[in-house]
């Protein structure tokens, strides 16, 4: 900042308006170990039931893991975390539930291209295995127009970066807006990366949240 400018300014600030939130949690070690053991057992059972499925690229399980009785603790952790986020954001809701939950098994070299999760309010991911070289997730700038002019920079910041890379480890649990584009870099590890993805939505969306949040001044349909 030039002395010329500083000498003429009384005060200044940078205002981070319209932030995009990603909520990060790390489960206690004993809880993560207990949950991970169940996930690994379920994945191994799936392997044995599908012996012709080759261990390469990426596997994704069916999207109904949240219905398994053995994963009731995981489901309640996810829902409780989502409720805590909603409460902290002062949002009005009656409940929030998991609409889909599935396992991602990424073998060496596998990646996950940029994508979002439509028709949900929150999405998330939990990590069972995250070996060195396969321990990151990328979140992309949701402002499409931000790249219209993109000057070269000596150091990227949260203001100039077009994506943010976050490190993960077993037991890491992320929540983020379902519309936020995210991706996974190629797994550079020699072992597989295992994550559990999920979506959350309001069960009473149509009845409670879809109607307009304003009232007209000409009553017609009411009694």
C-alpha positions in Angstrom: 0.0 0.0 0.0 1.5 3.3 -1.0 2.3 6.1 1.5 0.3 8.4 -0.8 -2.8 6.4 -0.4 -2.3 5.6 3.3 -1.8 9.3 4.2 -5.2 10.1 2.8 -7.3 7.3 4.3 -8.8 7.5 7.8 -9.8 3.8 8.0 -10.3 0.8 5.7 -11.6 -2.7 5.8 -12.2 -5.7 3.5 -15.8 -7.0 3.8 -16.3 -10.7 3.0 -19.9 -10.6 1.8 -21.8 -13.6 0.5 -19.4 -16.2 1.8 -19.7 -19.9 0.8 -19.5 -22.0 3.9 -17.9 -25.5 4.2 -18.3 -27.0 7.7 -15.5 -29.3 8.8 -15.7 -31.8 11.7 -13.2 -34.4 13.0 -14.8 -37.3 14.8 -13.3 -38.6 18.0 -10.8 -41.4 17.2 -12.8 -44.2 18.9 -16.0 -43.1 17.1 -14.3 -43.0 13.7 -12.6 -46.4 14.3 -16.0 -47.9 15.2 -17.8 -46.4 12.1 -14.9 -47.2 9.7 -14.9 -50.8 10.8 -18.5 -51.1 9.9 -18.0 -49.4 6.5 -15.0 -51.6 5.7 -17.0 -54.7 6.6 -19.9 -53.6 4.3 -17.6 -52.8 1.4 -15.8 -56.1 1.8 -19.1 -58.0 1.7 -19.9 -56.1 -1.5 -16.6 -57.2 -3.0 -17.3 -60.8 -2.2 -20.8 -60.6 -3.7 -19.4 -59.1 -6.9 -16.2 -61.1 -7.7 -16.2 -60.0 -11.3 -15.9 -56.3 -10.5 -12.3 -55.4 -11.2 -10.3 -53.3 -8.6 -9.6 -50.3 -10.9 -11.0 -46.9 -11.6 -13.7 -46.0 -9.1 -16.4 -48.0 -7.4 -19.6 -46.5 -6.0 -22.0 -48.4 -3.9 -25.8 -48.1 -4.1 -27.2 -45.0 -2.5 -29.1 -46.5 0.4 -26.4 -47.1 3.0 -28.3 -44.8 5.4 -31.1 -47.5 5.6 -28.8 -50.1 7.1 -29.4 -50.7 10.8 -25.6 -51.2 11.4 -25.1 -47.6 10.3 -27.7 -46.0 12.6 -25.0 -44.2 14.6 -23.5 -42.7 11.5 -26.9 -41.5 10.3 -27.6 -39.9 13.6 -24.2 -38.2 13.7 -24.8 -36.8 10.2 -28.3 -35.6 11.0 -27.2 -34.1 14.3 -24.4 -32.2 12.6 -26.8 -30.9 10.0 -29.2 -29.7 12.6 -26.4 -27.9 14.5 -25.5 -26.1 11.2 -29.1 -25.1 10.6 -29.5 -23.8 14.1 -26.2 -21.9 14.0 -27.4 -20.2 10.8 -30.7 -19.3 12.4 -32.7 -21.2 9.8 -36.3 -22.3 10.4 -37.0 -26.0 9.7 -38.9 -28.9 11.2 -36.3 -31.6 10.4 -33.7 -32.6 7.9 -33.0 -36.1 6.6 -30.6 -38.1 4.5 -31.9 -38.6 0.9 -28.9 -40.7 -0.3 -25.7 -42.1 1.1 -23.1 -44.1 -0.8 -19.5 -45.3 -0.6 -16.8 -44.1 -3.0 -13.8 -46.4 -3.5 -11.1 -44.7 -5.5 -8.3 -46.9 -6.7 -4.8 -45.5 -7.5 -5.1 -43.0 -10.4 -8.9 -42.5 -10.0 -10.5 -39.1 -9.8 -13.9 -37.5 -9.5 -14.7 -34.7 -11.9 -16.3 -31.4 -10.9 -19.9 -31.8 -10.0 -22.7 -30.8 -7.6 -25.6 -32.6 -6.0 -29.0 -31.2 -7.3 -32.3 -31.3 -5.5 -30.8 -31.2 -2.0 -30.0 -28.5 0.6 -26.8 -29.9 2.1 -24.3 -32.5 0.9 -21.4 -34.0 2.7 -18.5 -36.5 2.7 -17.0 -38.6 5.4 -13.6 -40.2 5.1 -12.9 -43.9 5.9 -9.5 -44.1 4.2 -7.4 -41.2 3.0 -3.8 -42.2 2.3 -1.1 -39.7 1.6 -1.5 -38.7 -2.0 -5.3 -39.3 -1.8 -6.2 -37.1 1.0 -7.7 -33.9 -0.5 -10.9 -32.5 -1.9 -11.3 -29.4 -4.1 -14.1 -26.9 -3.8 -14.6 -24.6 -6.9 -15.5 -21.0 -6.9 -19.3 -20.9 -7.5 -19.1 -17.5 -9.1 -19.0 -18.3 -12.8 -18.2 -14.7 -13.8 -15.2 -14.5 -11.4 -12.9 -15.9 -14.2 -13.9 -13.3 -16.7 -10.8 -11.3 -15.8 -8.1 -13.3 -14.0 -4.8 -11.4 -13.7 -1.6 -13.3 -12.9 -0.8 -13.3 -9.2 2.3 -13.8 -7.1 0.3 -15.7 -4.5 -3.3 -17.0 -4.6 -5.6 -15.9 -1.8 -9.2 -16.8 -1.0 -10.2 -13.8 -3.1 -8.3 -14.7 -6.2 -8.2 -18.6 -6.1 -10.7 -20.4 -8.3 -10.7 -23.4 -6.1 -9.7 -24.3 -2.6 -8.1 -27.6 -1.7 -8.7 -29.0 1.8 -6.8 -31.9 3.4 -8.7 -34.8 4.9 -7.9 -37.8 7.1 -9.9 -40.8 8.4 -12.7 -39.4 10.5 -13.0 -36.1 8.7 -16.6 -35.1 8.1 -17.5 -32.2 5.7 -20.8 -30.5 5.0 -21.4 -28.0 2.2 -24.2 -26.5 0.2 -25.4 -29.1 -2.3 -25.0 -26.6 -5.2 -21.3 -26.1 -4.5 -19.1 -27.7 -7.2 -16.4 -30.0 -5.9 -14.0 -32.5 -7.3 -11.3 -35.0 -6.3 -7.8 -35.1 -7.8 -6.3 -38.4 -9.1 -5.4 -40.7 -6.2 -1.6 -40.6 -6.2 -1.4 -43.2 -3.4 -0.7 -46.9 -3.9 -3.8 -47.8 -1.9 -7.5 -47.1 -2.3 -9.2 -44.0 -1.0 -12.6 -44.6 0.6 -15.2 -41.9 1.4 -18.9 -41.9 2.2 -21.0 -39.2 0.4 -24.4 -38.1 1.5 -27.2 -35.6 0.7 -29.6 -34.0 3.1 -33.0 -32.4 2.4 -36.1 -31.2 4.3 -38.8 -34.0 4.4 -41.6 -31.4 4.4 -40.1 -29.2 1.7 -43.3 -29.0 -0.4 -45.6 -28.3 2.6 -43.4 -26.0 4.7 -40.7 -24.5 2.6 -41.8 -24.3 -1.1 -44.7 -21.9 -0.5 -43.8 -18.2 -0.9 -42.5 -16.6 2.4 -44.5 -13.4 1.8 -48.2 -12.7 2.2 -50.3 -10.8 -0.4 -52.6 -7.9 0.6 -55.6 -9.2 -1.3 -57.0 -12.3 0.3 -58.8 -14.5 -2.2 -58.1 -18.2 -1.6 -58.4 -18.2 2.2 -61.5 -18.4 4.3 
